Amino acid sequence: MTVKSTNPQGALGVETVGMTMRFGGFTALDHVSVGVAPGSFHALLGENGAGKSTLVKCMMGFYHASEGQLMVGGHEVEVPDPRAAHALGLGMVYQHFTLVPSLTAAENLVISRGDTPQVIDWRAESENLRAFMAKMPFSVPLDQPVRALAAGEKQKLEILKQLYLGRKFLILDEPTSVLTLEEADEVLGHVRSLCEAGQISVLMITHKFREVTAYADEVSVLRRGKLVGAGKVADLSHADMAAMMMGDQAPAAPADRAGQSGAPVLSVSGARALDRSGLKDVTIDALNVREREIVGIAGISGNGQMEFMEILTGQRPVKAGSIVVNGTSYHATREEARINCVRYLPEEPLHNACAPKMSVTENIAFRSFDMNGSGTRFWLSNSEMRCRAAELVEAFKVKTASLDSQMASLSGGNVQRAVLARELTGEVDLLIISNPCFGLDFSAVAEIRARIMDARNKGAAVLLMSEDLDEILELADRVLVMSEGRIAYECRADEADVATIGHHMGGHA
Amino acid sequence: MDTDLGLWAIPIAIIGGAIRVSTPFLFVSLGEVLTERSGRINLGLEGTLVFGAMSGYAVAYLTGSPWAGVLAAALAGSVLGLVHGLICSLPRVNDIAIGIAMMLLGMGLAFFFGKPYIQPVAPDLPSINFGWWSDLPQVQAALRVNVLFLIGIAAAIFMWWMFRATRIGLLIRVVGDSTDAARAMGLRPALIRTLATAAGGAFAGIGGAYLSLFYPGSWNEGISSGQGLMAVALVIFARWNPIACFWAALLFGGAGALGPALQSAGFSEGYYLFYAAPYVLTLGVLIATSSPTRAMHGAPGELSITK
């Protein structure tokens, strides 16, 4: 496949030729040739560990390929480091945020520019930024520290940053995993129109076939480091792409819903707490979750879901109102959580549900390390902890170098799996989860959703907060919409209408 | 002319004491702010302070110019800072442990090289008399302001502006807050941190020169009473904000002057208790301004004691 060099508007054509990357004896990438024509939107599909990240890291100069070349604009180029890639006009939006938390959005944008003047004229810069934002399809608050932004807003800022830097070739690493359906369409629609205008070319790593079909021109599929398929999106069906991506292994089908909902397990009434800005309140007037029921809370990130989660996990003090679990008042102490069998999977589990520098074994043991049958113990049993961790790591397919590895060394998806392993094991009466499938691949998503459904069928009450509306519609029995710190809408999942829900998510009720 | 002011002597003595005592606090804490904003803690500034006091005094005595002494103290301080920065750039080195080692090294070197300079008298730094309008000697004494104090104020304002509106300031904050983000931008965190530590050391050195060249104004081995260590706490108290550092230094200086002021006003009992005023004050303010729900504002993300 050959690719034209550039087009007049500046979009770059980029091509890898026989790119190979070996780590010791392990071949992560095996003669992969992918061509992105100028002004085209190219999707890169593959499971976790298929080599997508390795490929783009070679392109961006983080890794030096063992073999093969990178062609930019029709010329062979050397990319010794990311700075060289940036100079060529290549930019990347990473899966991990690369924004500086304590700097404001405006400061992040200005300092990311290579040519920031020694003395920054903030009046002129804010003027420029405002003008730039006015041309963009979405905006983020410019004068707030990035730390105070929700995940969705951070991701939007990451994409805005690349556009602000005037990159001509963008690599997007799962850019919509934290966005709502509407936001994702908005963002990708804009990226797509920039492609059509010939301003940028895009290589997008994704797991979502819907996005590939809706926005991409061409697709390349990697499996185990090899290019196993490529072609025009128009010629391929979802089934074709899934077949290429998965090989012959079949994805787990979502478990069937079984049994009727019973008595309420969790009731929240009039719970009120300050939101993250400290200026407004988040108020949950009335919410019940019954046994054998999944209640899904949909909403655009930053509308109080994070705060509500923190209220339930005991991370945020409640000003008024009550939370009742199994008929008794609940304050999220470890004791109460144990007695009532309440389990959590919060957003960003590495920070909210793990001790990042402790080992996988220790993290998996957090719920049970001091329990000896029904009593407590003083001396820990290392062998028991290891045994249990080994079992769960095996059962939940957590990929870790060893049981003694630091939790922080695991990839995002594996942290998620490890936490789920801990939280879903044993008796579960109430499961409170937030964005359980953020950043996970296709087969992992199906597996985790099946486990959640399974917990429901066994009798657990499940409160699911997610920014992915598809996920909520697939899993929930009842759908709630959160907007501006309140529950704005409620309906049964089988009567849910996407347009109405979207309407309430946008706060136009 | 009656010069007995009664109880009015106390606030005047406190103001005068605050201005006199706060300068070394101000310089050391500004140096520490610069270093910590880049993501490192330099606990060695106590040693840098004492070494700066010695080298400043020695050079002022040898050249006859107090300003040459200040320059020498700044240079000596930056060398100590540079050593700290370079050692901490090695992998798996803990900056706090190195800081304590550097503190002891700085003090040891100062005592070793400073022996010959305990006797001689070096020229003092000049001060400006802002109390000319008053006939009262107490007021005149309180408002005799050293030039370094004014330079310190200017430096605090400059540093605040630098962190907000210059490329260098933003780069230091980026590196201090997220090594990953800095690497993704193609920066070299270790280099920026080392330079920031060296510059921070220069500030601490100047603070030392103030001790030996103005107040108390001579070189001896007991010249510092822990100002270098207290300044590190002061930085946390000031939430890594240079302007707040100035007020905090003034507060520490004023609180430190409370005991002597009471003593001079004729209180003969209990004034010892007021020597502890700065520490009690710090504890009180830290408790009052902390909150379990809000994260500590301004703390650089890369500051950690577990690296």
Interface residues (C-beta under 8 A of the other chain):
Chain A: D81 P82 R83 H86 Y94 H96 T98 L99 V100 P101 S102 L103 E107 V110 I111 S112 T116 P117 Q118 V119 I120 D121 W122 R147 L274 G278 R316 P317 K357
Chain B: R164 A165 T166 R167 I168 L170 L171 R173 V174 D177 S178 D180 A181 A182 A184 M185 G186 P292 T293 R294 A295 G298 P300 G301 T306
